Amino acid sequence: MQNLIELIKGIRALPEPIPQEPNFFSIGGRGYLENPTSDLLAIFMGGLYGNTPTWLAKALVHCLIDRSELSTSDLEKYGWDDLIVEREVAINDAETDTYKRLDLLVSCSAFVLGIEFKVYASAANNPFDVYDQLLQNRADGRPILKCVLRPNSYAADIKSASWPVVSYDDLLAKAKQFYGSDVAFAPVSKWQFFYTELLQHLHQLAHPESDTLMDDKSFEFVLQNFSDLRKGRSLLDDFENQLLHLGVTVVSKALSELNVESGVKTAAHTWPDARALRFRPECWGQDSDVVLCYEETEDEDTSVGFYIRAYIRRGTEQVDFETISKQLCHVTHEKLDLWEEDGVPESEHCWYEQGDKYLCFGALAKDRSLDGTLQALASLTKWLQLNAYTAPATA
């Protein structure tokens, strides 16, 4: 146990983890796959769906201008209004009699641009000679630009020297350069916010190491203390199992004192700021339960805080929701039982979830200790049995 005490001291000395900023395209889709990300690039290159900005196309073209692939004077002759973006442009490979597809083809009055896009895959097997034929067919005398757009500048797997590599970092640097002149001064629209998210997403794809969940000091700490940490996790598991046992005991006893014999099922869930231990008397029907919640607290006397919840699924009750809610709120507000308001005004003690499928209730025990909260949980169980799950007497 002394080792665990020293371990806890070491954990407390570790720096607080810095949460990673969530990204819309990373968490809301399959942005690590080539086709979905190519679709996103096409949107912000403009012309694919109409009325979308050409910011990303301009940034990429200027990356190639820096490499003398095109002159700025050629661009100045034309605007960007007639730009068209195509996805998965096909051409028949006469040698194999199969169709090959170029990821992106961008064209306007000033140029034709072919883009082979990569996320994690190699470009070694891409038929660049066939892509060249496609661009020649589509150019109609216009300058031809082409590139492989990939997370880094590694070009060893690209067979064609005429297809320069543009890394995400190259593209992002140019995009940020133009952001201040083009994007920031454009009329405010959703595209500005989505474009910023896309640039961040490309940066994360190029630098997966930036998404690390642990700093080096914390990682090294785990390596050095792995055995003790496993013992600590085992203690936490035992702690939760003991709480489940105590909860089943008090809920079963509370029902038994009302001459109701029922099995009690359990479930455990992780909420944003707490663990929720659910106790579901079988006599209440499916999914109705009382809940013991525990969370970290900044209280100097204890590091764990407790509170209670209840969830009544519509169709399991014997009294209408409105009556249950009114009576339960009255008991809570007037402190007529072993619990009181939980300081969350938006709940108003009772609220509905999933439409009106569940009537929910939340409170704190008057005695905030674990024993006091368990007593409040038992009392709430009795109250619900008598006032929600027992049909009112008829005259």
N, C-alpha and C positions, 0 to 999 in steps of 0.2 A: 504493500500500500504506500510505503514511503516513496517508492519509485514513481508511483502515479501522482503523488503530491508534487514531487519535483517536476514531473512532466507538465502538470497544469501550470506551474510557475513559468516553464519554458514557453508554453502556448500563449500565455498572457503577454509575454515579452515580444512575440512576433508582431510584425507590422500588420495593420488592418488591410485586408485585401482591397485592391482597387477594382471596382466592378467595371467590366467591359461595356462600352456603349453599344446597346443593341442596334442592329441595322435592319431596316425594313425588308431589304431584298435577301438578307441572310436568313432571317427568322420566318419570313412569310412565303418562301418558295424554295425552289431547288437551284439556288444561285451558284452552286458549285458545279453544275452541269453545263456543258457548252451550249446546247441548243437554247435553254431558257435565257442564259446570259447573252447570247447572240441576239435574241429577240429584244432584250433590253437595250443593247447597243444600237440596234436598228431604230428604235423609237427615238433615241436622243441624237441620232445622226440626221433625223428629219426625213419627211417625205414618205414614210412607210404607211402611215395612217392619215396623213394630212394634218396641217396645223400643229405639228410638233416641231420643237426647236432643232436647229442644225448645229448646236454648240459642239457636240462631240465630233462630228464630221470635220468641223473647222479645226479643232485641236489636232486631230490625227493628220489632216492634210498639211498643217504647218510643221508637224514633226517630220514629214517627208520633205518639205521645202528646206528645212534645216540640213537635210542630207543631199541637197541639190537634185532632188527628184523632180522638182518643178520650181519655176520662178514666181516670185510674188507678183511680178508684172502680168503674168498670164492670168492670175486670179483677179487682178484689178479690172480686167476687161469685162468681167462677168459678175453677176451677183450670185446669191445662193437660193434665189426664189424658185428656180426650176429644178432643184435637187431631188433626185429619186433614189430611194433605197430599196433593194430587193434582197430577199432571203433565200438561201438554198437554190441558187441559180444553176440549172442543169445544162450539161452539154454531153453529147454522146462521144465516148472515146472509141474512135474507129478501130484502134488496135485490139481492144478487148470486146467491142460491141456492147459496152455497158455505159450507163449514165454516171457521170461524176458531178458532184455538186460543190460549188464554191459557197462558203458561209455567207458572205455579204458582198453585194455589188452596189457601189455608190456611183451615180453618174449625174453630171450636170453639163452646162455648156462649156465649162472650162476643162473637164477631165473625165476619165473613167477610172474608178478606183476599185480594185479587187482586194478583199480582206479574207485571209484564212485565220480563223479565231481559235485560240487554244486556252484551256484552263489548266488541266494537268496532263493531258495527253501529249504524245510526241507528234511531230510533224513529219517524221521520217517517211511515212508511207503515203503522203499526199501527192497526187499527180499534178505537180506544178506545171509541167509542160502542157497538159490538157487545159489547165486554168489559163495559161498564156494564150492558147488558141481561142478560148472563150472571150477574153478581153480584147483580142484583136478583132474578133467578129463584131463586138459591141462598140468599139471605139469610134469607128466612122471618121477617122482622121484626128480625133481628139488625143491629147496626151494621155498615156496610160500610166497610172500609179498602181502599185501593188505592195503588199506587206503581209507579214505574219504577225499578228497581235497576240502576245503571250505574256505570262506573268513576269518573266525575267528575260534578259538579253541573250540567254544561252542559244546559240545558233548551230551547234554541232550536229543536230539531228535534221537539219534542213538541207535537202539535196541541191536545191536551186539557189545559186549565189545571187540571182537577179531578184529574189524575194527578200528584201531586208526585214530584219526583226525590229519591231517596235514593242518595247516592254510596257507593261501597265504604268510603271513609274514615269517613263518618258511621256506617255499620254497624259497622265495626271498632272505632271509639271506644266505641260502646255495648256491643259484645261484650266488649271488654276491661274495661269497667266492671263488667259482671256476672260476668266470669270469676272474680274473687276471691271472690265470694259463692256462686256456683252451681257452677261447674265445678271449682274447686280443692278444694272440700269434698265433692264427690261421691265415691262409692266408686271406687277406681282401676279403670279399664277402658281398653280400646283406643280408645274414643270420645274420651277426653281428648286422646290423642296425635294422632289423626287430625284432631280439631277444631283443634288448634293449627296443624297443617300447612295446613288449609283456610284459616284466617285469614291465614297468611303468603302462601298462593297468591293470595288476593284482593288483598292488598297489592301483590304483584308485578304483577298484571294492571292495577291502578290506577296503578302507577308503573313503567312499563317502563324508564324512564331509570335506575332503581336497579339494573338488570341489566347495566349497561355493563361491558364486559370490560376497558376501559383507563381509567386515570385521565387527567385533562386534561394533565398534564405529559408522560406517555408518548405520548399521542396527538399532541401538538404536536411532540415529538421526532421521531416518524415523518414528520410532514409536512415538517419541515425537512431530514431526512436520508434521504428516500425512495430516491434514486438509490444512495447508498452502502449502504443496507440491502439493496437488491436485489443488489448486488455481493456482499455478505456472504452472502446466502442462496445465491447461485450457488456461492460457495466451499464452503459446507456440502454442497451437492449434489455438487460435484466430489469432496469428501472422501469421501462415502459411496460414490460410484461407484468411487473408487480402492480402498476397502476391499473392495467386491464383486469387483473385478478381482483383488486380492491373494488373496482367499479362494478364488476359482475356481482360481487358479494353484496354490495349495498343496494343495488337495483333489485336483485332477486329477493333480498330480505324485505325491502319496502313493499314489493308486490305481495309477498307472503303474508305480511302483517295485515293486508287487506283481503286475505283469503283468496288471492289470485296466484295460482301455481303456473309458472311459465318459464320456458327456457329463455336464455338471453344470449343472442349472438353478438359478436364484436367485430369491429373493423377499425383500422387506423389510417388516417390521411394526413398529408402534410399540407397545411395552409400557408399562405405567404409569410405569416409571422408566428405560426404556432403549429403544434401537433394536436390533432383532434382524435380522441378515442371515443368511438361510437358504441352505444349499448342499445340493442334492438330487442325488446321483449317480443317473443313470437306471438303473444296474444294481441299485440298492437297491429299486426298485419305487416306487410312488406314495406321496408324503408323508413318507418317511423321510429324515432329514437331520441334518447337523451345523450348529451355529449359532454365529456370532460376534456377541456382544452388546457394545455400548458405551454408556456413560452418563457423566453428570457425576460428578466426584469432588472432594472437598475436599483432596486430596493437594497439598502445596505444590509438588511437582516436576512434576505434570502435571494438566491439567484434564479429561482423558478417561481413564476406566478401562475395562478389557476383561475379559470372561469368556466361557466356552464352555458350550454346551448340546448335547444330542443327543436326537433323538426317533425312536423305532423304532415303526413302525406294525405292529400285529399282522397276521400273514399274510405279511409280507415277510421275516421272519427265518428262518434255517436252524437256529437253536438256541433252545430254549425260553426264555421270558422269565426264569424263576426262575434258571436257570443264568447267563444274561447278567448279571442284576442282582447275583448273588452274586459273580461274578468281577470285575465292574467296580467294585463297592464295595470289594473287597479291594485291587485295584490302587490305587485312590484313597486309601484309608485308610493304606496302607503306603507311599505316595509312590513307587511302582515305575515310574512313567512321568513325563511332562513336566507333569503337572497334579496338583493336590492339592485338599483339601476347600475348599468355598467359604464356609464359615461360616454355612450355613443349615441348622440341625439338623433342621428339620422335613422336609427333603427326604431326609435319610439317603442322599445321593448319587443314589439312584434312586427314582423314584416313578411312579405311574400317573396318567394323565389321561383324561378322557372315559370313565369307567368303567375298563376295562382295555384300551382300544383302543390306547393309546400307552404304551410304556415310555420314561420320560424320565430324563435324566441331566444334572447340573450340576457344574461345577468351575471353579476358578481355575488359571491357568497358574502354575507355580513362578516363572517369570520374568514379572512382571506387565506388562512392556512390550508394545507391539504386536508386535514381532518374536517375543518369547517366546510370546505368545498364539497367533500364527499357527503357530509350531512345535508348540505343544500341540494345536492344531486338526488339523494334519496327522497327528500321532501318534495322536490319537483316531480319525481317519478310518481309519488302518491297523488299529487295534485292533478297531474295529467290523467292518471287512471280514473280518478273520481269525477273529473270535470270535462274530460275530452273523450274518454273511452268507455264510459258508463252511460247508458241511455238515461235521460231524465225520467223520474217517476211520473206516471200519468195519474190523473185524479180518478 
